[in-house]
């Protein structure tokens, strides 16, 4: 009997360990299923413009980290952001989780890819990117703690190596590389050339924007100051939280405009021809649709 007891004890411990692992695995699978269901319902709530449900899905101290935009902190602020977002005409937002990992009984991580499309005066606009969402279980329910979608339609990279002499940079107009510059809410047709620095990062930058004839861009603002010089054509600009196209003023080559941080403006170009403007400042260069709150 003594010998049998010595053998039975390790076997019992092993059986107990297996049972604990099995229970943990079942719990993890259950939590993963719950998170996947919550993520799918989130998409349905966006499609149905159910802002109350979207808001409730987020933790009280949740953080929304959108590309090229300030942090949105707190459940109420995130709800307000979604209230504006779901009004976007023709909005279709869809994401697919690549992996959902339950890292503890109360925390989990989800990451994957997303696609987005919506209507604009110039036609259908699209965006795509990656995302990571951190979930936290609160009172038995999984809630979004941090949501970080990251668009792959970012600003073009800075030129690899402009001609330089000591601290002098020389970039001939013929060497400037123009790329399509698309932003949510803006009609297509704008092109961007990075002359110096990296507009998407901290530090000084110089860039040029080219607008086609008769172009109109909506009310927006920049978190940092904007220094604008008209290079060619007739550039039009108006100030205010609401677009009043009759209030546009014309600016020609050589004209300089300073726009303070968080100062809403709108504008475009005359029907006579395209216009090129040059912007310089300290990055990151960010464009936020609408008026500051």
Protein Blocks (a to p, Z undefined) as FASTA:
>chain_A
ZZmmmmmmmmmmmmmmmmmmmmmmmmmmmmmmmmmmmmmmmmmmmmnopaklmmmmpcfk
bccddehiacdedjklmmmmmmmmmmpghiacddddfbdcdfbfkbccdddddddddddf
kbccddddddddddddeehiacdfbdcdddfkbcddddfbacdehjaccddfklpccddd
ddehiachiacddfbdjfkbgcdddddddddehiacdddddfbdcddddfbdjddddedj
bdcfklpccddehiacdddehiacdddddfkbccdddddddddddddedjdZZ
